[in-house]
Every structure is written in C-alpha cells, then in structure tokens.
Amino acid sequence: MKSIRTKQVVRQVALEEGLTLEQVTSIIVSPFEMQAMIMKNQFNPSEDSYPMIRIPNFGIFSIPETYQKYFKAQYGFISNEEQCPIVQPTGDSSGALQGSLDEGQVED
C-alpha cells in the first residue's frame, strides 16, 4: 500500500466508514496474514501435505511443485540429486567434457 492512489482509497474508506487508517489497513491485510498463517501451519512435507487456500472473490494460493521439491530436500525427505538432477558429463578422446542432451534440446 505504497502507491498514492491506494493511500487515497484507504483514506476515503476510513472517512466514509468512520474508521482510523490503521483499522482500514488491518482489514485489508488480514486475509493475506490468515493465508500465510494457514499455509505455514498446515505444511507437512513428510505426508506430501501442501495446503491450497481460496480467498473468495480474490484467488487461489498454493505451493508450486518446484518449491514442494525444495522443501522436501530441505527437510531431508528427498536427496539433493533428486531435487536438481545434474547432467552427467561424458568424456571423449580429446579430454573435453560434454553433457548429454535430452530429446528435443538443440546444441548451439
């Protein structure tokens, strides 16, 4: 709520409803504070439990799959190699190392 337009809207709502600026700001941020609290408390990587929250008339919030893998690795449920597979180099007679390309990749 740093933009001038947002501050004007908050002031206008506060005046119309007879509230202070702090009360209006608290009302605005409370759904996001609740969303963060629920996602932190319901997170359980050992059971593959990642909460998904829907805030009516706003949106759906979830933990992306890449972050799920990261959290599993952080808590020791998968190894770092499973999280970020490394291309295994193959050597040739010239001593240069080359990585193997997956199907569909183009070498420059």
Buried (B, 14 or more C-beta within 10 A) or exposed (E): EEEEEEEEBBEEBBEEEEBEBEEBBEEBEEEEEEBEEEBEEEBEBEEEEBBEBEEEEEEEBEBEEEEBBBBBBEEEBBEEEEBEEEEEEEEEEEEEEEEEEEEEEEEE
